[in-house]
Amino acid sequence: MTDDRFTLDRRGFALGAGGLALGALAGGAARAALAPEPAISPAVRALYDKAIVIDALASPDTWNVPFPPPGEMTQQKLDNVRASGITAINLTVGKPGNLANTLHEIAAWLQHIDDHPDYFRLVKRHSDIAAAKAEKKLGIIFGFQGMGMIGEDLSLIDMFDGLWVKIMQLTYNDRNALGAGSSLPESEGLTPLGREAVARMNARGILVDTGHANPKTALDAVAASTRPITCSHTGSRAVFPSQRNQPDTVLRAVAEKGGVVGIYLMPFLGRDPVSASRALFVRHLRHALDICGEDHVGIGSDQSITPVDISPAYMDIVRKTAEARQKAGIGAPGEADSPVAVPDLNSARRMEIIAAEMDRAKYPPRVIEKVLGGNFDRLFREVWPA
């Protein structure tokens, strides 16, 4: 995010609780309330309350669109953190191409954690996740969405490891010195320097992430890595043909390496009819489970924990942000005409709603717990140093 808070990389998206302006999606100004959340059975509620719940891409703060401006950790945001039941999140602190801003953001989040010790726990090692669960806090895992900020200096990987960055996504949508993002031709892949970066991350126990990589870069990263990797937030291209969704070849390769694919709650899931929906999310999740198996799928929502308050003003900022991202060469098709959320999963308790949807789809409790966070928890244990 830029200093003036009009971001080109879709992070920093706060969005206060409230109704969804579904009328705004159709061009009207009328506000419409969010559809009622589904009933949660006592069995699902009990399962959720005891599960390790990990969102592989989320934030307690503003996210994706600077509306309202991010930065202040309000009581409303803290209340939503507590209400969410989420154990830990992968929080983006890396700004593609900007080393100084990345360091500033890490410092800012360390301050937030220090300021709110009853709500947050910094995840420095795998055991901090179980500790966060026991303490009823949110575990904050520092991660990058793109490594353009390191340029060609791989020693910065070591520096950021010392600052507790546990997950590093090789690229954003664009090209950097390590590889090609999702907007690039599929003939481009991981560079020789990118292979060196993967080896360095493996050696230090940093999780390699291909969340925004194009398919060839993702497949190259799987082949280059000696450890399991993640594709932290994506969808199934076989379900909806967006460049931000990965084909079955990538989903299968990540799983066969022992990694985990996270399914997001983004417009790239499709339209049902004018925005993504809970039903579309379940279709993507089911397809990923069919391809990857129950041990290799999780959730990386790419959302703020605080629900989105969609209004005409919000949708105007969505369009302007999408236009600026396209001009900068880092946008993806479908960003401008839909909320950056799934309306009927627009809740601080969205992970519990997903558990209820999986229960209704007849998935056994074992699989539900793995998808909610058990699979990512296992992956972190295998990759991070003890």
C-alpha positions as CSV (number, residue, x, y, z in Angstrom):
1,M,0.0,0.0,0.0
2,T,1.2,3.5,-0.8
3,D,1.7,6.1,1.9
4,D,-1.4,8.0,0.7
5,R,-3.3,4.8,1.3
6,F,-4.6,4.4,-2.2
7,T,-3.1,1.0,-2.8
8,L,-2.2,-0.8,-6.0
9,D,-1.5,-4.1,-4.4
10,R,-4.8,-5.3,-3.0
11,R,-4.1,-5.4,0.7
12,G,-5.1,-3.2,3.6
13,F,-8.8,-3.5,3.3
14,A,-10.9,-2.6,6.3
15,L,-14.2,-2.8,6.0
16,G,-16.6,-2.0,8.8
17,A,-19.5,-4.4,9.6
18,G,-22.9,-3.8,8.2
19,G,-25.2,-4.6,5.4
20,L,-24.2,-5.4,1.8
21,A,-25.2,-3.0,-0.9
22,L,-26.4,-5.7,-3.2
23,G,-28.5,-3.0,-4.9
24,A,-25.2,-1.2,-5.7
25,L,-24.1,-4.2,-7.7
26,A,-27.0,-3.7,-10.0
27,G,-26.4,0.0,-10.2
28,G,-28.9,1.0,-7.6
29,A,-28.2,3.1,-4.5
30,A,-30.5,1.1,-2.1
31,R,-28.8,-0.7,0.7
32,A,-29.7,-4.4,1.3
33,A,-29.0,-6.3,4.4
34,L,-26.6,-9.3,4.4
35,A,-28.5,-12.6,4.0
36,P,-29.0,-14.3,7.4
37,E,-26.2,-16.6,8.4
38,P,-27.1,-20.3,8.2
39,A,-28.1,-22.1,11.4
40,I,-25.0,-23.7,13.0
41,S,-25.7,-27.1,14.7
42,P,-24.4,-27.7,18.2
43,A,-22.1,-30.5,16.8
44,V,-20.5,-28.1,14.2
45,R,-20.2,-25.4,16.8
46,A,-18.4,-27.8,19.2
47,L,-16.2,-29.0,16.4
48,Y,-15.3,-25.4,15.4
49,D,-14.6,-24.3,19.0
50,K,-12.0,-27.1,19.5
51,A,-10.4,-27.0,16.1
52,I,-7.2,-25.2,15.2
53,V,-8.6,-22.7,12.7
54,I,-6.0,-21.1,10.3
55,D,-6.8,-18.6,7.6
56,A,-3.8,-18.7,5.2
57,L,-4.4,-15.1,4.1
58,A,-6.3,-12.5,6.2
59,S,-5.9,-9.4,8.3
60,P,-7.5,-7.9,11.5
61,D,-7.2,-4.5,9.7
62,T,-8.6,-2.9,6.5
63,W,-7.9,-5.2,3.5
64,N,-7.8,-5.1,-0.3
65,V,-9.4,-1.7,-0.8
66,P,-8.5,1.4,1.4
67,F,-12.1,2.0,2.6
68,P,-12.0,3.2,5.3
69,P,-8.3,3.9,5.6
70,P,-6.3,1.2,7.5
71,G,-3.9,1.6,10.3
72,E,-6.0,2.2,13.5
73,M,-6.8,-1.0,15.4
74,T,-10.3,0.0,16.5
75,Q,-12.3,-1.8,19.2
76,Q,-14.7,-3.0,16.5
77,K,-11.8,-4.8,14.7
78,L,-10.6,-6.3,18.0
79,D,-14.1,-7.5,18.9
80,N,-14.3,-9.2,15.5
81,V,-10.9,-10.8,16.0
82,R,-12.2,-12.3,19.3
83,A,-15.6,-13.3,17.9
84,S,-14.1,-15.0,14.8
85,G,-12.8,-18.1,16.6
86,I,-9.8,-18.0,14.2
87,T,-6.6,-19.4,15.8
88,A,-4.0,-17.9,13.4
89,I,-3.7,-16.0,10.1
90,N,-1.0,-15.4,7.5
91,L,-0.8,-11.6,7.6
92,T,0.8,-9.8,4.6
93,V,3.6,-7.5,5.7
94,G,5.5,-7.4,2.4
95,K,5.0,-4.7,-0.2
96,P,6.1,-5.7,-3.7
97,G,9.1,-3.6,-4.8
98,N,9.4,-1.4,-1.7
99,L,11.9,-2.5,1.0
100,A,11.4,0.6,3.2
101,N,7.7,0.2,3.3
102,T,8.0,-3.5,4.1
103,L,10.2,-2.7,7.1
104,H,7.8,0.0,8.2
105,E,4.8,-2.4,8.0
106,I,6.6,-5.0,10.0
107,A,7.4,-2.4,12.7
108,A,3.8,-1.2,12.7
109,W,2.4,-4.7,13.2
110,L,4.9,-5.5,16.0
111,Q,3.6,-2.3,17.6
112,H,0.0,-3.5,17.2
113,I,0.8,-6.8,18.8
114,D,2.6,-5.1,21.7
115,D,-0.3,-2.7,22.1
116,H,-3.0,-5.4,22.2
117,P,-1.4,-8.4,24.0
118,D,-4.8,-9.8,25.0
119,Y,-5.8,-10.2,21.4
120,F,-2.6,-11.0,19.4
121,R,0.3,-13.3,19.6
122,L,3.3,-13.2,17.2
123,V,3.9,-16.6,15.7
124,K,7.7,-17.2,15.8
125,R,7.6,-21.0,15.8
126,H,5.0,-23.7,15.4
127,S,4.2,-24.0,19.1
128,D,2.9,-20.5,19.1
129,I,-0.1,-21.6,17.2
130,A,-1.2,-24.0,20.0
131,A,-0.4,-21.3,22.5
132,A,-2.6,-18.8,20.7
133,K,-5.5,-21.3,20.7
134,A,-5.1,-21.9,24.4
135,E,-4.9,-18.2,25.2
136,K,-7.8,-17.4,23.0
137,K,-5.7,-15.0,21.0
138,L,-5.1,-14.5,17.3
139,G,-1.8,-15.9,16.1
140,I,-0.1,-13.4,13.7
141,I,2.1,-15.1,11.1
142,F,4.1,-12.6,9.0
143,G,4.1,-13.3,5.3
144,F,4.9,-11.7,2.0
145,Q,2.8,-11.4,-1.2
146,G,5.6,-11.0,-3.7
147,M,9.3,-10.6,-3.1
148,G,10.0,-7.8,-5.4
149,M,11.2,-5.8,-2.4
150,I,14.4,-7.9,-2.2
151,G,15.4,-7.2,-5.8
152,E,18.3,-9.6,-6.5
153,D,19.7,-9.6,-3.0
154,L,18.9,-13.0,-1.5
155,S,20.6,-12.1,1.8
156,L,17.5,-10.1,2.6
157,I,15.7,-13.5,2.9
158,D,17.9,-14.1,5.9
159,M,17.2,-10.6,7.3
160,F,13.4,-11.1,7.1
161,D,13.7,-14.5,8.6
162,G,15.2,-12.8,11.6
163,L,12.2,-10.5,11.6
164,W,9.9,-13.6,11.9
165,V,8.6,-13.6,8.3
166,K,7.6,-17.3,8.1
167,I,5.9,-17.4,4.7
168,M,7.3,-15.9,1.5
169,Q,5.2,-15.7,-1.7
170,L,7.6,-15.7,-4.7
171,T,5.7,-13.3,-6.9
172,Y,2.7,-11.0,-7.0
173,N,0.7,-10.9,-10.3
174,D,3.6,-9.3,-12.1
175,R,7.2,-10.3,-12.9
176,N,10.1,-10.0,-10.5
177,A,13.7,-11.3,-10.4
178,L,12.5,-14.6,-9.0
179,G,9.6,-15.6,-11.4
180,A,6.4,-14.7,-13.1
181,G,3.0,-13.8,-11.6
182,S,-0.4,-14.8,-12.7
183,S,-0.7,-12.0,-15.3
184,L,2.3,-13.2,-17.2
185,P,2.4,-15.7,-20.1
186,E,2.6,-19.3,-19.0
187,S,5.8,-19.8,-20.9
188,E,7.6,-17.8,-18.2
189,G,8.6,-19.6,-15.0
190,L,10.9,-19.6,-12.1
191,T,14.3,-17.9,-12.8
192,P,17.7,-19.3,-11.9
193,L,17.7,-16.7,-9.1
194,G,14.3,-17.9,-8.1
195,R,15.6,-21.4,-7.7
196,E,18.4,-20.1,-5.5
197,A,15.7,-18.2,-3.4
198,V,13.7,-21.4,-3.0
199,A,16.8,-23.3,-1.8
200,R,17.6,-20.5,0.7
201,M,14.1,-20.5,2.0
202,N,14.2,-24.3,2.3
203,A,17.4,-24.1,4.3
204,R,16.0,-21.5,6.7
205,G,12.7,-23.3,7.2
206,I,10.6,-20.5,5.5
207,L,7.4,-21.7,3.7
208,V,7.5,-21.1,0.0
209,D,4.2,-19.7,-1.3
210,T,3.0,-19.6,-4.9
211,G,-0.3,-17.8,-4.2
212,H,0.0,-15.4,-7.1
213,A,2.4,-17.3,-9.4
214,N,1.5,-18.3,-12.9
215,P,1.2,-22.1,-13.4
216,K,4.8,-22.6,-14.7
217,T,6.4,-20.7,-11.9
218,A,4.3,-22.6,-9.4
219,L,5.2,-26.0,-11.0
220,D,8.9,-24.9,-11.1
221,A,8.8,-24.0,-7.4
222,V,7.3,-27.4,-6.5
223,A,10.1,-29.1,-8.5
224,A,12.8,-26.9,-7.0
225,S,11.8,-27.2,-3.4
226,T,13.0,-29.9,-1.1
227,R,10.2,-29.2,1.3
228,P,6.4,-29.0,0.9
229,I,5.1,-25.6,-0.3
230,T,1.8,-23.8,-0.3
231,C,-0.4,-22.0,-2.8
232,S,-2.0,-20.1,0.0
233,H,-4.9,-18.4,-1.7
234,T,-6.3,-19.4,-5.1
235,G,-9.3,-21.2,-6.7
236,S,-9.9,-24.0,-9.1
237,R,-9.4,-23.0,-12.8
238,A,-11.5,-26.1,-13.8
239,V,-14.5,-24.6,-11.9
240,F,-14.0,-21.0,-13.2
241,P,-11.4,-19.9,-15.8
242,S,-9.7,-17.0,-14.1
243,Q,-6.0,-16.4,-14.4
244,R,-5.9,-16.1,-10.6
245,N,-7.2,-19.7,-10.3
246,Q,-4.8,-22.6,-10.6
247,P,-5.2,-25.5,-13.0
248,D,-5.4,-29.1,-11.7
249,T,-1.8,-29.7,-12.6
250,V,-0.7,-27.1,-10.0
251,L,-3.2,-28.2,-7.4
252,R,-2.1,-31.8,-7.8
253,A,1.7,-31.0,-7.8
254,V,1.4,-29.0,-4.6
255,A,-0.5,-31.8,-2.9
256,E,2.0,-34.5,-4.2
257,K,4.8,-32.5,-2.6
258,G,3.0,-32.6,0.7
259,G,1.8,-29.0,0.6
260,V,-1.5,-27.3,1.0
261,V,-3.7,-25.3,-1.3
262,G,-5.8,-22.6,0.2
263,I,-9.1,-21.6,-1.4
264,Y,-10.0,-17.9,-1.3
265,L,-13.2,-15.9,-0.9
266,M,-12.6,-13.6,-3.9
267,P,-14.5,-12.5,-7.1
268,F,-12.4,-15.0,-9.1
269,L,-14.6,-17.8,-7.8
270,G,-17.1,-16.7,-10.5
271,R,-20.5,-15.0,-10.5
272,D,-23.7,-16.2,-8.9
273,P,-25.3,-14.2,-10.5
274,V,-23.4,-10.9,-9.9
275,S,-20.9,-11.8,-7.3
276,A,-19.2,-14.9,-5.8
277,S,-21.3,-17.0,-3.5
278,R,-21.1,-19.5,-0.7
279,A,-22.2,-22.2,-3.2
280,L,-19.5,-21.3,-5.6
281,F,-16.9,-21.4,-2.8
282,V,-18.1,-24.9,-1.9
283,R,-17.7,-26.0,-5.6
284,H,-14.1,-24.8,-5.7
285,L,-13.4,-26.4,-2.3
286,R,-15.0,-29.7,-3.4
287,H,-12.9,-29.7,-6.6
288,A,-9.7,-29.0,-4.8
289,L,-10.5,-31.9,-2.3
290,D,-11.2,-34.2,-5.2
291,I,-7.8,-33.3,-6.9
292,C,-5.6,-32.9,-3.9
293,G,-7.1,-35.1,-1.3
294,E,-8.3,-34.3,2.2
295,D,-4.8,-33.7,3.7
296,H,-3.8,-30.9,1.3
297,V,-6.6,-28.3,1.2
298,G,-7.3,-25.4,3.5
299,I,-8.7,-21.8,3.4
300,G,-6.8,-18.6,2.5
301,S,-9.7,-16.2,2.4
302,D,-7.9,-13.0,1.3
303,Q,-10.3,-11.0,3.6
304,S,-10.4,-8.8,6.6
305,I,-11.7,-10.5,9.7
306,T,-14.2,-7.6,10.0
307,P,-17.0,-8.0,7.5
308,V,-17.2,-5.8,4.5
309,D,-19.7,-2.9,4.4
310,I,-20.4,-2.6,0.7
311,S,-21.8,0.8,-0.3
312,P,-21.8,2.8,-3.5
313,A,-18.8,4.7,-2.1
314,Y,-17.0,1.4,-1.5
315,M,-17.8,0.1,-5.0
316,D,-16.5,3.3,-6.4
317,I,-13.1,2.8,-4.6
318,V,-13.1,-0.8,-5.8
319,R,-13.4,0.4,-9.4
320,K,-10.7,3.1,-9.0
321,T,-8.3,0.7,-7.3
322,A,-8.9,-1.9,-10.0
323,E,-8.2,0.6,-12.8
324,A,-5.0,1.8,-11.1
325,R,-3.9,-1.8,-10.7
326,Q,-4.5,-2.6,-14.3
327,K,-2.5,0.5,-15.4
328,A,0.3,-0.6,-13.2
329,G,0.3,-4.1,-14.7
330,I,-0.6,-5.9,-11.5
331,G,-4.4,-6.3,-11.8
332,A,-6.4,-9.3,-12.6
333,P,-9.6,-9.5,-14.8
334,G,-12.8,-9.3,-12.7
335,E,-11.6,-7.0,-10.0
336,A,-13.6,-3.9,-10.9
337,D,-17.2,-5.1,-11.1
338,S,-17.8,-7.1,-7.9
339,P,-17.2,-6.7,-4.2
340,V,-13.9,-8.1,-3.1
341,A,-15.7,-10.6,-0.9
342,V,-18.2,-13.4,-0.9
343,P,-21.5,-11.7,0.3
344,D,-23.0,-14.8,2.0
345,L,-19.7,-15.5,3.8
346,N,-19.3,-11.9,4.9
347,S,-19.0,-12.5,8.6
348,A,-16.4,-12.6,11.3
349,R,-17.5,-16.2,11.8
350,R,-17.1,-17.1,8.1
351,M,-14.8,-20.1,9.0
352,E,-17.6,-21.5,11.1
353,I,-20.1,-21.0,8.3
354,I,-17.7,-22.9,6.0
355,A,-17.6,-25.7,8.6
356,A,-21.4,-25.8,8.6
357,E,-21.5,-25.9,4.8
358,M,-19.1,-28.8,4.7
359,D,-21.2,-30.6,7.3
360,R,-24.3,-30.1,5.2
361,A,-22.3,-31.5,2.2
362,K,-21.7,-34.7,4.3
363,Y,-18.0,-34.2,4.8
364,P,-17.0,-36.0,8.0
365,P,-15.7,-34.1,11.0
366,R,-12.2,-35.3,10.3
367,V,-12.1,-33.6,6.9
368,I,-13.7,-30.5,8.2
369,E,-11.1,-30.0,10.9
370,K,-8.3,-30.6,8.4
371,V,-9.7,-27.9,6.0
372,L,-10.4,-25.4,8.8
373,G,-6.7,-25.4,9.8
374,G,-5.4,-28.9,10.6
375,N,-3.7,-29.2,7.2
376,F,-2.0,-25.8,7.4
377,D,-1.0,-26.6,11.0
378,R,0.7,-29.8,9.9
379,L,2.4,-28.0,7.0
380,F,3.8,-25.3,9.3
381,R,5.1,-28.0,11.7
382,E,6.9,-29.8,8.9
383,V,8.5,-26.8,7.3
384,W,9.3,-24.3,10.2
385,P,12.2,-25.0,12.5
386,A,11.2,-26.4,15.9
